[in-house]
Amino acid sequence: MSDLRQADRPQRAEDGFADNRLLATFPAELRHTLEGQAKLVDLDVGATVLSRGVDVDSALFPFGSTMISLVVDLDDGRSVEVASIGREGAVGGIVSCGHSPAFSRAEVIVAGPGIRIPMTIVEESKARSGHLRNLFCRYSDYLLAQIMQTVACNSFHPIEARAARWLLTAQDRAGSRLQLTQESLAGLLGVQRTTVNAVARELQDEGLITTRRGIIEVHDREGLEQRSCECYRRVESFFGDAIGESGMGGSVGCD
């Protein structure tokens, strides 16, 4: 089965423009222009949608339950997640000037749909639309904030708090039932599988989650919030400040 396959177009494309929190802010005229250029794709778990060093030729806007991880791979074979993206954002090109090579690898960790738009179309639309230029600048600020907070979190907070933060973010994007192995979660958090296994048992004993083969299910969100560090709240709050429902955050955007 192909990692990227074209999905049934008619209604789901409309759903994507309504569900992705960036696309949903587009003015009607801009949305109408881009809908004709957009390709609807289904993304399989494990699919690489960006490779380090490869020129970015399109922007990908996840929606539904789709979740994509930005991963930095080291020469010794280790890797760690530096940011994750769901229906609140986009992967590839929108925060750069076109076809710059990707710095990190982007891998699908929760399967689902996405909308892919060629970078040539994105750049042409940015040249014409003040809203789009402003929105993508704001999203760049948000993505950088998430990465900076992740660095601080990985440096100073215990693994239990980091795991709770990650699960809260994943629940926001993909729902309470996550098709994710503990081995995959360990890789994303940059720790050994045995460490994640111990944390998962602890959270399960407290009634916050349940785990079984390939599935992690959240049962007590409030309990996870108490277990989490301040990093989850800070990043979520900044999205509202920088972007919000209108795409202009708490300030006046460009005309």
N, C-alpha and C positions, 0 to 999 in steps of 0.2 A: 504493500500500500504506500502511496506517495505521502511524504510528510506534509506537503502542501497540495491541496486539491481544491479546484473551483467548486463552490457550493451552489445550491439552488439560489438563483438570484432574486426574484421579484420582491417578496415581502421582507426577506431577511436583510437585504441591503438597506431598506428603509429603517428597519430595526437598528441596524448598526449605527446609522447617522443619528438616531435618537438616543441610543444607549451609551455610546462613547461620550464621555463628559467634555472632551475637546470638540468633537464634531458637532455635538448638540448646541454649541454656542455659535455656530456659523450662521451668518445672515442668510436669508432664503435664496438670494440670487447666487451667492457663492456656493451654497450647498447644491443648488440645481446644476451649476457648472461642473462641480467635482463628482457628483453622482454618476454622470455619464462616463467619467474617466476611471472610476473606482472598480477594483476587482475584489469580489468577495471570496475569501478563502477559509477553509477549515484547517486548523492547526493541530497536529498530533503531538502527544507528549514526546519529548526528546528531540523534536525538530529544531535544527539550528536555523534561525531566521536572520542572523548576522554573524559573520565570521571576522575575527580580528584581522586588520590589514586589507580587507576587501572593500572596494569602493561601494558606497551606499547608493543604490539606484532607485529606492522607493521608501516611502514611509508606511508603517504598518500600525493601524489603530485597532487594538483588541476591543472586543465587547463581549457581552454575556459573561461566562465564567472564566474566560481565557486569562491566563497569568503567565507572564514572560519574565525570566530572570536575566539580568545583566551580570555576567560572570567574568572575572579576571583569572586567567590561567597563568600559572608560573612555570618556569622551565623545569622544575623538579617534579612536575606532574600534579602538584596541588592546585586547588582552585577555591575561590570564595565568591559569594554573591555580594555585589556592591549596591545593587538597587533592584527593585522588582516593579513591574508595570502591568497594570490591568486596564479596566475600562476607563480609568481616569486619565490615561495618557496615550503615548505613542512611542514606537521604537523606530529609530533610524532616520537621520537626515533633518528632522524638523528643527533641531536646535543648532544646526550647522549651516554652512553656505553651500548646500548642494551635495556634490558627489565626494565628500571627504571620506577617507578610509575609516572603517569602524575601529575603535580602540579596544572594545571588549567584545566578547561573544554573547549573543542573545539566544537563550534556549527556552523552549516552551516547557513549562512545568505543570500547568493545568490546561488540558486540551479545550478547544472551543473555537469560535469564529473570529475573524478579523477582516478589516477592510484595508486593502493595499492600494496606494496611490503613487504613481511614478514621480520621482523627484523633479523631473522637468516640469510637470504640472504643478507640483507644490511650489516650486520657485517662481513660476509665472504668476500663480495666485498670490503669493506673498508680495510680488512687485505691484499688484493692483489693489490689494486689500490692506488697509491700515489695521483692521481688526485682526487679521491673520498674523501680521508682523508682531503686533502687540501681544497676542495670545501666545505665540511660540516663544517670545522673549520671556514671558511670565512662566511658561512651562519649563524653560531652561533653568530659571531661578528655582522652581520647585524641585526639579530633578537633582540639581546641585545640592539643594538643602537636604534631600533624602540621602544622598551619598555622604555628605559631611556628617549627618547624624548617625549613619551606619558606621562610619569610621570611629566616632566617639563611643558608640554603643559596643562595638566589637572590642574596643581597647579597655573599657572600664567596667562594663556590666557583666554580671554572672550569666552563665549559659541559661539558667532557668528563666531569667528575665528576657533574655534575647529570644529564646524559643517562644515565650508567650507573646512577645511583640510580633514575631513573624507570623504566628498563627492568627492573631487578631487582624493583621493586614490581609492575610490570605482569605480569612472569612469575609472581610469586606468585599473582596473581589470575586471570590469563587463559591461562596456559601459555606455552610457548616460542615458539609461532607467533602473532604478533600481526598482525591485519589493521588496519594503521595506516599512513597515508602519512607521509613525512618532513615534508610541509607541515603536517599536523595536529600532529605532534610539535613542530615549531617554534613553532606557536601556543600549545601547552600550556606550553612552556618560556619563552615570551615573547622569542624571538630570531628573527632572519631565517632564511628557509629555506636560504639559502646557508651559513649557519653550521652548521645541523644536517646539511646535505649533507656538509660537510667532516668533521664529527665522525663521521658514519656511515661514511664512507670509511676513516677512521682505525681505527675499531673493527673494521671488516670486514677491513682489511689485517692486523690482529692476530689474526684468526680468532675473534673474540668473537661476532660477529653476521654474518648475511648479509641483504642487502636486495634486493628487487625490487619491481616496481610494486605499491604498496599493501600490501606484506608486510614485516615485520621479524621475523627469526627469531634467537633466542638460541641459541648453540652452546656457549659457555664461561662458565658462571655464575661459577666461581671467578675467572676473569679479570676479569669485570665487577665482582665484589666488590672486587678489588684496585684497579680503576679508580675505584670509587665513593668518595665522602667518607663521613664517619662518620654522616651524616644518616640513611641507610637503616637502619643497625643501631640507632641510638637510637630511632627511631620503632617499629621492630618489637619491640624489647625492652620499650618502654613499654606496648605492647598487652598483653604477657604480664603485666606488673606491674599494670596497671589492670583488665584483664578476664580474660584467660586462658581456659581451657577451661570453667571453672565459671561465669564471669560475675562472679566476686568477686575476681579477681586474686589477690594474695598476702595478702589480709586477709579477715577475717570480714565477710560481707555482712549485709543486713537479713533479718529473719525474714519 
